[in-house]
Amino acid sequence: MPARSQAARDHRADPPLTGGSPIALFRQPRHPAAWSVIPLAGDHMARRETAVTIRTITIPVKDLDAARSLYRTLLGADPYVDQPYYVGFRPDGSPEVGLDPHGDVAAGPVTYWHTADLEASLAALTAEGATLERSPHDVGDGTLIATVRDTDGHLIGLYQATQP
């Protein structure tokens, strides 16, 4: 049997993901066995390894009326918000699905990950090689969103709920 590469041995040593408050784990490029922890929701515990929760999937659309009808049928739910700038669905047991008539249809859907601290998450992701696509901005009632591109150019959305 051929010897395993260092990367394969490091992958085998990845920590398991378990239940609890959502966080993200990012491997430090300079230290293959080291992990950084980014709190994405809930409290800011020093180290809690869990699966990350998708908050919202936003789909850019050209025809909002046609998309609303199609996604209502697909999701089996009526929109909880239905405005000319955004139509949002909250199907049971699934992330929110939002239709954005002002989004970039060619770029495709954007998945938004929930974070308790948008600025800290952006700093950690850019330190790992992500590039800021759209800086944090308020989308209503103090809710903030931002997007970055990963090292392969894929969009990653970050969502910070209104602070109480």
Secondary structure as UniProt FT lines:
FT   HELIX           6..12
FT   STRAND          23..28
FT   TURN            29..30
FT   STRAND          31..39
FT   STRAND          54..60
FT   HELIX           64..75
FT   STRAND          81..83
FT   TURN            84..85
FT   STRAND          86..89
FT   TURN            92..93
FT   STRAND          96..100
FT   TURN            101..102
FT   HELIX           105..107
FT   STRAND          110..114
FT   HELIX           118..127
FT   TURN            128..129
FT   STRAND          131..138
FT   TURN            141..142
FT   STRAND          144..149
FT   TURN            151..152
FT   STRAND          155..160
//
